[in-house]
Amino acid sequence: MTCKAALDLVEPIASGDLEPDPAARAHFESCPQCASALASARRLEGVLAARAAPAAPAQFTASVLQRVRRERWRSEQRVDRLFNVAMAVALLLVAGGILALMNLSGVMAAASGAWAVVASVGGQVAREAAPSMNTYIAAVGLFVSVMGMWWWADRTLWM
């Protein structure tokens, strides 16, 4: 177990929310820094447990409940507005679909024209990109090697 993983467990162990497993227990016994952090957290938990919790102000509960209700109402209003907008968009799409079905020949002509434009532009882009394909391959290789080094450095840094 690493110190980073052990330090993530200090608070739950000190508060009694988590029972340390054998690996964590062995790490705390062998690492003085992590053992010191656990001891400090346990002392702090003891001090906090010895003190009485302060009483809440008189209107605290009422004001919190009022704020929760207000936030819930605002959230519901946002959901309602989003639902209404989605329904309006759906209605427009259905109406547009019905109009398109009434004029099927026009829709087919527009679709074939759009396909011709996409095919023409796609072919032109492919012809222009072909001479620089080696550059793209080299860039991808460089990117992959940089990401690999970053992963390796990040992995070894925290072990």
N, C-alpha and C positions, 0 to 999 in steps of 0.2 A: 504494500500500500504506500502511496506517495504522501508527502506532507500536505499537499494541496487537497487530496481526497480526505485525509484525516481532519484537516481544519474545517472542512465543510460539515463534518459530523460533530464538532465540538459542542455547538449550541443544543442540538437535539439530545445529545447524550447527557449534557449537564442539566437540562431541564427534566430529564427522565422520560422524554417522549420516545427515545430510541435506546435499545439495549445494544451495546457494541458487540460486533461479531468477533470471532477469534483473531482475524487478521487485524482489525482495528485495535483490539486490546493489545496485541503483540506490538503494534506500531507505537501506541502510547507508552508502553513499557520501555521501549528501546530508544525513543526520540525525546530528548529533554525539552526541546522547544514545544512540541505538540503536547507533551505532558503538562508543561507549564501553562499553556493556553487552556487546557481542560481544567486544571486546578483553579485558575482565575475565574473561569466561567462558572464553576461549581460554587466558589465563594460568593460571586455576585448573585447567583440564584438563591443562596442561603440568606443573604442580606435582604433581597427582595421579598422572600417568603416570610421573614421575620417582621416586616412592616405591614401595617394594616392598610388596606386599599382605601383611598380617599372616597368620600361620598360624592355622588354626582350632583351638580347644581339642580335647583328645583325644577326648572323648565327644560332640562336637558333631553329627557326622553320625548317629550311632546315636540320639541323643535326638531329632533332627529327624525321622528316619524313623519312630521310635516314635510321635511325636505325629501325624504324617501318617496313619499306620495307624489310630490311635485315632479321629481326626476322621473318617476315611473310614468306619470301622465305625459310629460314631454317626450319620453321615449315612445310611448304609444302613439302620440301625435305624429312623430317622424315616420313610424312604421305605416300609419294610415296614409300619410302623404305619398310615401313611396309606393304603396299598394295602388293608390288612385292613379299615379303617373304610369305605373306598369299596366294597369287596365286600359288607360287611354292609348298607350302605345300599341297594346294588343288589338284594340278596336281599330286603330288606323291600319295595322298590318292586315287584319281580316278584310277590311274594306278595300285596301289596295289589292289584295289577292283576288277578291271578287271582281274588281274592275279589270284586273289583268286577265282573268279567265274569260271575261266578256270579249276581250280583244286578244285572243290567243295568237293570231298571226303576227300582230305587232310585237308581242312579247318574244316570240320565236325569232323574229328579225333582229330585235335588240340583243338577244342572247348570242346569236351567231356573230353579230358585229363585235360584241364585247370579246368573244372567244378569239376572233381574228386579231384584234388589237393585242390581247394578252400573248398570243402565239408569236406575233411579230416582234413585240418588245422583248419577250423571253429569248427568242433566237438572237436578237441583236445584242442583248446583254451577254449571252453565252459566247458569242463571237468576240466581243471586246474583252472579256475576262480571260479567255483562253491563253493569250500570250503571257499574262502575269500569274498563271497558275502556280509556278514554282515559288513565287513570292508568298502566295497564300499558304502553300504547304510548309514553307520555312517558318512563317509566322505562327502557324498552329503548333509546329514542333517546339518552337521557342516558348510559346505559352504553356504547353504541357510540361516542359522541363522546369519552368519557373514555378508552376503550381506544385510540382513534385518536390522541389527543394523547399518551398514554403511549408508544405505538409510535414516534411521530414524535420525541418528546423522547429516547427511548432510542437511536434510530437516529442522531440528530444529535449526541448527546453523545459517542459513541465514534468519530466520523469525524475 
